Amino acid sequence: MAEFVLERVIRAAPAEAFAASLDPALHVESMARYGETMTSGPAGGTFTEGSTVTWRARHFGVPFHLSSIVFDIDPPHRFCDEQTKGPFGAFHHEHLFLEHPDGTLMRDTVTFRSPFGPIGRLVDRLFMREYMRRLISERNELLAASLER
């Protein structure tokens, strides 16, 4: 499995960063350049324990759908999401929100596996890990900017 960890300090309280991370509208905004839209999502406009969502996007010129579930919600410290159906062999994303002197240290741990066995592992090592790291980093930059206005 490929894995990476990103950390970002946000000048906002952990509860604010946690809540913003559970906002599907912010996610859609952060992925706009990839044409990502939510084709089915949580009732009430925010992710809660057990929420499921299906995203539609285009990456590498290929359209795809990815369905995931949100779980292990522990406000304002942690939650996870995991692909239930989609292009990855496996995809797990842990979101942590830790107190920091400047606000919140947001830590994302992403573990994934591309399909197709040895070819997928090669793809992950050659470029998918960096591509996914950039996507999550872009998402985090927009999230931080929305809170630090």
Backbone as CSV, one residue per row, in Angstrom:
resi,resn,N_x,N_y,N_z,CA_x,CA_y,CA_z,C_x,C_y,C_z
1,MET,0.840,-1.181,0.000,0.000,0.000,0.000,0.886,1.245,0.000
2,ALA,0.490,2.217,-0.772,1.174,3.508,-0.770,0.610,4.344,0.367
3,GLU,1.446,5.199,0.931,0.992,6.049,2.037,1.752,7.358,2.011
4,PHE,1.080,8.414,2.458,1.747,9.684,2.712,1.031,10.387,3.841
5,VAL,1.757,11.302,4.485,1.224,12.107,5.577,1.471,13.557,5.230
6,LEU,0.436,14.370,5.358,0.555,15.817,5.171,0.194,16.507,6.477
7,GLU,0.922,17.550,6.815,0.588,18.356,7.986,0.476,19.807,7.561
8,ARG,-0.498,20.486,8.144,-0.743,21.896,7.822,-1.237,22.572,9.083
9,VAL,-0.590,23.669,9.481,-1.070,24.462,10.606,-2.095,25.456,10.070
10,ILE,-3.236,25.502,10.740,-4.321,26.404,10.365,-4.575,27.334,11.539
11,ARG,-4.656,28.621,11.246,-4.910,29.616,12.291,-6.416,29.656,12.611
12,ALA,-6.869,28.575,13.233,-8.257,28.434,13.668,-8.283,27.347,14.735
13,ALA,-9.321,27.356,15.546,-9.468,26.348,16.597,-9.710,24.968,15.967
14,PRO,-9.295,23.901,16.668,-9.533,22.556,16.143,-10.994,22.291,15.774
15,ALA,-11.927,22.784,16.570,-13.349,22.551,16.269,-13.750,23.184,14.934
16,GLU,-13.174,24.346,14.631,-13.484,25.007,13.352,-12.886,24.240,12.176
17,ALA,-11.626,23.811,12.315,-10.971,23.054,11.238,-11.675,21.714,11.026
18,PHE,-12.061,21.080,12.125,-12.774,19.802,12.061,-14.093,19.981,11.298
19,ALA,-14.876,20.979,11.688,-16.177,21.214,11.044,-16.013,21.537,9.561
20,ALA,-15.035,22.354,9.226,-14.819,22.714,7.822,-14.433,21.483,7.000
21,SER,-13.686,20.570,7.590,-13.273,19.359,6.873,-14.441,18.424,6.593
22,LEU,-15.514,18.559,7.354,-16.704,17.734,7.141,-17.732,18.413,6.236
23,ASP,-17.351,19.527,5.629,-18.255,20.284,4.757,-18.054,19.845,3.304
24,PRO,-19.029,19.132,2.719,-18.863,18.668,1.336,-18.698,19.821,0.336
25,ALA,-19.318,20.960,0.596,-19.216,22.096,-0.328,-17.769,22.578,-0.435
26,LEU,-17.033,22.604,0.674,-15.616,23.000,0.620,-14.801,21.987,-0.178
27,HIS,-15.129,20.720,-0.025,-14.419,19.700,-0.803,-14.656,19.909,-2.297
28,VAL,-15.903,20.114,-2.683,-16.227,20.333,-4.095,-15.497,21.564,-4.611
29,GLU,-15.485,22.639,-3.820,-14.783,23.863,-4.230,-13.291,23.599,-4.424
30,SER,-12.700,22.803,-3.541,-11.253,22.553,-3.630,-10.883,21.679,-4.826
31,MET,-11.836,20.928,-5.357,-11.571,20.032,-6.480,-12.209,20.525,-7.779
32,ALA,-12.600,21.786,-7.818,-13.310,22.338,-8.983,-12.503,22.195,-10.269
33,ARG,-11.194,22.350,-10.203,-10.398,22.287,-11.435,-10.382,20.888,-12.051
34,TYR,-10.813,19.896,-11.266,-10.911,18.528,-11.768,-12.355,18.172,-12.131
35,GLY,-13.231,19.179,-12.067,-14.630,18.962,-12.394,-15.328,18.028,-11.424
36,GLU,-14.815,17.953,-10.195,-15.401,17.033,-9.227,-16.734,17.564,-8.731
37,THR,-17.723,16.701,-8.753,-19.048,17.036,-8.239,-19.519,15.897,-7.348
38,MET,-20.471,16.209,-6.509,-21.060,15.220,-5.626,-22.357,14.758,-6.278
39,THR,-22.434,13.483,-6.647,-23.648,12.985,-7.300,-24.664,12.467,-6.286
40,SER,-24.191,12.077,-5.112,-25.076,11.774,-3.994,-24.297,12.077,-2.732
41,GLY,-24.986,12.652,-1.753,-24.256,13.076,-0.569,-25.099,13.034,0.681
42,PRO,-24.533,13.580,1.743,-25.184,13.500,3.050,-26.382,14.441,3.163
43,ALA,-27.377,13.980,3.865,-28.514,14.846,4.180,-28.037,15.911,5.170
44,GLY,-28.556,17.111,5.039,-28.211,18.163,5.980,-26.965,18.940,5.630
45,GLY,-26.273,18.575,4.556,-25.154,19.372,4.090,-23.852,19.209,4.833
46,THR,-23.732,18.223,5.707,-22.456,17.963,6.363,-22.321,16.458,6.571
47,PHE,-21.082,15.995,6.596,-20.839,14.586,6.836,-21.018,14.279,8.314
48,THR,-21.680,13.177,8.601,-21.839,12.673,9.954,-21.435,11.202,9.946
49,GLU,-21.416,10.586,11.123,-21.038,9.174,11.232,-21.876,8.323,10.286
50,GLY,-21.201,7.578,9.420,-21.879,6.693,8.493,-22.350,7.344,7.204
51,SER,-22.099,8.654,7.039,-22.487,9.317,5.786,-21.797,8.653,4.617
52,THR,-22.539,8.520,3.532,-21.952,8.027,2.293,-22.066,9.124,1.242
53,VAL,-21.133,9.083,0.314,-21.093,10.087,-0.746,-20.546,9.438,-2.004
54,THR,-21.022,9.902,-3.137,-20.449,9.485,-4.413,-19.993,10.735,-5.149
55,TRP,-18.746,10.707,-5.589,-18.124,11.811,-6.312,-17.971,11.420,-7.770
56,ARG,-18.058,12.404,-8.636,-17.748,12.218,-10.054,-16.647,13.217,-10.371
57,ALA,-15.604,12.748,-11.054,-14.474,13.619,-11.392,-13.780,13.098,-12.638
58,ARG,-12.820,13.873,-13.088,-11.999,13.484,-14.237,-10.537,13.716,-13.841
59,HIS,-9.781,12.631,-13.838,-8.347,12.697,-13.560,-7.625,11.947,-14.671
60,PHE,-6.534,12.513,-15.141,-5.761,11.940,-16.252,-6.644,11.784,-17.494
61,GLY,-7.654,12.669,-17.613,-8.550,12.626,-18.757,-9.600,11.533,-18.704
62,VAL,-9.640,10.798,-17.599,-10.563,9.670,-17.466,-11.661,10.019,-16.460
63,PRO,-12.928,9.924,-16.869,-14.005,10.163,-15.905,-14.188,8.934,-15.004
64,PHE,-14.522,9.189,-13.739,-14.778,8.075,-12.834,-15.730,8.503,-11.723
65,HIS,-16.263,7.516,-11.028,-17.078,7.705,-9.836,-16.366,7.028,-8.669
66,LEU,-16.434,7.650,-7.511,-15.860,7.091,-6.299,-16.878,7.263,-5.190
67,SER,-17.227,6.178,-4.531,-18.136,6.227,-3.384,-17.330,5.974,-2.126
68,SER,-17.676,6.701,-1.060,-16.955,6.527,0.196,-17.909,6.670,1.371
69,ILE,-17.414,6.253,2.524,-18.150,6.360,3.775,-17.296,7.101,4.787
70,VAL,-17.936,7.914,5.617,-17.272,8.664,6.682,-17.552,7.917,7.991
71,PHE,-16.511,7.716,8.807,-16.684,6.943,10.037,-15.640,7.336,11.074
72,ASP,-15.758,6.748,12.255,-14.859,7.029,13.392,-14.795,8.522,13.701
73,ILE,-15.928,9.183,13.663,-15.966,10.617,13.957,-15.816,10.819,15.463
74,ASP,-14.810,11.598,15.838,-14.512,11.926,17.235,-14.268,13.434,17.315
75,PRO,-15.345,14.233,17.400,-15.197,15.700,17.375,-14.389,16.212,18.560
76,PRO,-13.575,17.195,18.400,-13.077,17.778,17.152,-11.701,17.234,16.784
77,HIS,-11.477,15.970,17.078,-10.124,15.414,16.969,-9.837,14.599,15.717
78,ARG,-10.834,13.822,15.253,-10.497,12.831,14.226,-11.746,12.351,13.498
79,PHE,-11.551,11.990,12.236,-12.522,11.181,11.498,-11.792,10.529,10.340
80,CYS,-12.432,9.528,9.752,-11.849,8.803,8.625,-12.865,8.723,7.496
81,ASP,-12.363,8.552,6.301,-13.219,8.191,5.175,-12.502,7.114,4.380
82,GLU,-13.319,6.286,3.717,-12.765,5.150,3.008,-13.607,4.863,1.770
83,GLN,-12.921,4.560,0.683,-13.627,4.204,-0.546,-14.398,2.902,-0.332
84,THR,-15.657,2.903,-0.776,-16.458,1.678,-0.770,-16.619,1.129,-2.178
85,LYS,-16.483,2.003,-3.175,-16.562,1.590,-4.570,-15.842,2.647,-5.395
86,GLY,-15.018,2.213,-6.337,-14.337,3.195,-7.162,-13.067,2.678,-7.789
87,PRO,-12.232,3.613,-8.229,-11.073,3.249,-9.041,-9.907,2.636,-8.277
88,PHE,-9.842,2.815,-6.974,-8.712,2.284,-6.219,-8.982,0.855,-5.780
89,GLY,-7.902,0.095,-5.622,-8.023,-1.212,-4.990,-8.396,-1.036,-3.532
90,ALA,-7.894,0.032,-2.922,-8.216,0.407,-1.543,-7.857,1.881,-1.373
91,PHE,-8.611,2.591,-0.524,-8.324,3.999,-0.234,-8.859,4.304,1.153
92,HIS,-7.975,4.803,2.043,-8.326,5.158,3.418,-7.673,6.502,3.741
93,HIS,-8.447,7.410,4.342,-7.959,8.751,4.670,-8.321,9.059,6.121
94,GLU,-7.301,9.234,6.957,-7.504,9.623,8.350,-7.215,11.114,8.484
95,HIS,-8.130,11.836,9.122,-8.014,13.279,9.356,-7.839,13.482,10.863
96,LEU,-6.739,14.104,11.279,-6.503,14.420,12.692,-6.413,15.924,12.864
97,PHE,-6.892,16.412,14.002,-6.883,17.843,14.318,-6.322,17.986,15.724
98,LEU,-5.099,18.494,15.803,-4.378,18.581,17.063,-4.184,20.039,17.459
99,GLU,-4.316,20.315,18.754,-4.067,21.679,19.220,-2.632,22.058,18.902
100,HIS,-2.461,23.318,18.542,-1.154,23.855,18.168,-1.103,25.297,18.676
101,PRO,0.065,25.809,19.051,0.141,27.194,19.541,-0.441,28.228,18.567
102,ASP,-0.408,27.922,17.271,-0.947,28.855,16.279,-2.361,28.494,15.834
103,GLY,-2.991,27.514,16.488,-4.345,27.123,16.127,-4.505,25.620,16.113
104,THR,-4.442,25.041,14.922,-4.655,23.600,14.744,-3.598,23.020,13.822
105,LEU,-3.043,21.894,14.231,-2.216,21.110,13.328,-3.149,20.070,12.710
106,MET,-3.371,20.192,11.412,-4.210,19.243,10.698,-3.283,18.225,10.046
107,ARG,-3.499,16.954,10.351,-2.656,15.886,9.810,-3.536,14.921,9.014
108,ASP,-3.184,14.736,7.761,-3.877,13.791,6.888,-2.949,12.607,6.639
109,THR,-3.449,11.414,6.906,-2.722,10.196,6.573,-3.560,9.459,5.530
110,VAL,-3.000,9.310,4.343,-3.706,8.685,3.227,-2.975,7.403,2.858
111,THR,-3.724,6.308,2.830,-3.201,5.004,2.443,-4.055,4.503,1.290
112,PHE,-3.408,4.080,0.220,-4.176,3.629,-0.946,-3.399,2.580,-1.729
113,ARG,-4.137,1.911,-2.611,-3.534,0.929,-3.499,-4.260,1.021,-4.836
114,SER,-3.512,1.231,-5.886,-4.101,1.215,-7.219,-4.389,-0.225,-7.607
115,PRO,-5.342,-0.439,-8.510,-5.655,-1.808,-8.932,-4.557,-2.389,-9.830
116,PHE,-4.707,-3.608,-10.203,-3.871,-4.307,-11.175,-2.541,-4.790,-10.621
117,GLY,-2.526,-5.141,-9.338,-1.375,-5.824,-8.742,-0.047,-5.129,-8.944
118,PRO,0.955,-5.822,-9.513,2.298,-5.254,-9.652,2.312,-3.982,-10.508
119,ILE,1.465,-3.916,-11.524,1.416,-2.705,-12.351,0.891,-1.539,-11.521
120,GLY,-0.130,-1.775,-10.712,-0.671,-0.738,-9.836,0.356,-0.248,-8.827
121,ARG,1.132,-1.168,-8.256,2.175,-0.776,-7.301,3.223,0.105,-7.969
122,LEU,3.558,-0.219,-9.208,4.517,0.592,-9.960,3.940,1.985,-10.230
123,VAL,2.680,2.036,-10.636,2.003,3.320,-10.869,2.010,4.150,-9.590
124,ASP,1.701,3.524,-8.461,1.688,4.239,-7.179,3.064,4.832,-6.878
125,ARG,4.084,4.040,-7.070,5.446,4.476,-6.756,5.932,5.554,-7.719
126,LEU,5.615,5.413,-9.020,6.127,6.350,-10.021,5.423,7.707,-10.004
127,PHE,4.091,7.731,-9.824,3.444,9.048,-9.870,2.158,9.190,-9.071
128,MET,1.453,8.130,-8.759,0.150,8.291,-8.104,0.281,8.866,-6.692
129,ARG,1.287,8.436,-5.945,1.466,8.966,-4.588,1.635,10.482,-4.626
130,GLU,2.475,10.973,-5.512,2.696,12.420,-5.595,1.445,13.132,-6.101
131,TYR,0.740,12.542,-7.036,-0.492,13.132,-7.550,-1.530,13.262,-6.426
132,MET,-1.694,12.208,-5.655,-2.657,12.235,-4.551,-2.221,13.211,-3.466
133,ARG,-0.927,13.278,-3.198,-0.412,14.230,-2.211,-0.751,15.662,-2.645
134,ARG,-0.597,15.951,-3.922,-0.905,17.289,-4.440,-2.407,17.597,-4.316
135,LEU,-3.268,16.619,-4.617,-4.721,16.831,-4.488,-5.112,17.179,-3.052
136,ILE,-4.607,16.401,-2.101,-4.948,16.636,-0.693,-4.354,17.965,-0.231
137,SER,-3.165,18.289,-0.687,-2.545,19.566,-0.338,-3.372,20.743,-0.861
138,GLU,-3.856,20.640,-2.098,-4.716,21.695,-2.661,-5.985,21.838,-1.836
139,ARG,-6.581,20.720,-1.461,-7.775,20.745,-0.621,-7.476,21.452,0.699
140,ASN,-6.333,21.125,1.316,-5.983,21.715,2.602,-5.718,23.212,2.495
141,GLU,-5.121,23.643,1.398,-4.875,25.076,1.210,-6.179,25.854,1.144
142,LEU,-7.156,25.336,0.409,-8.444,26.010,0.319,-9.150,25.988,1.672
143,LEU,-9.099,24.873,2.357,-9.719,24.779,3.681,-9.117,25.808,4.622
144,ALA,-7.791,25.889,4.656,-7.116,26.864,5.513,-7.502,28.279,5.138
145,ALA,-7.496,28.577,3.846,-7.847,29.930,3.394,-9.272,30.296,3.798
146,SER,-10.187,29.334,3.765,-11.573,29.626,4.125,-11.710,29.952,5.606
147,LEU,-10.821,29.411,6.441,-10.882,29.654,7.879,-10.058,30.853,8.321
148,GLU,-9.058,31.218,7.547,-8.120,32.262,7.951,-8.455,33.623,7.368
149,ARG,-9.617,33.775,6.758,-10.014,35.053,6.145,-10.113,36.149,7.156
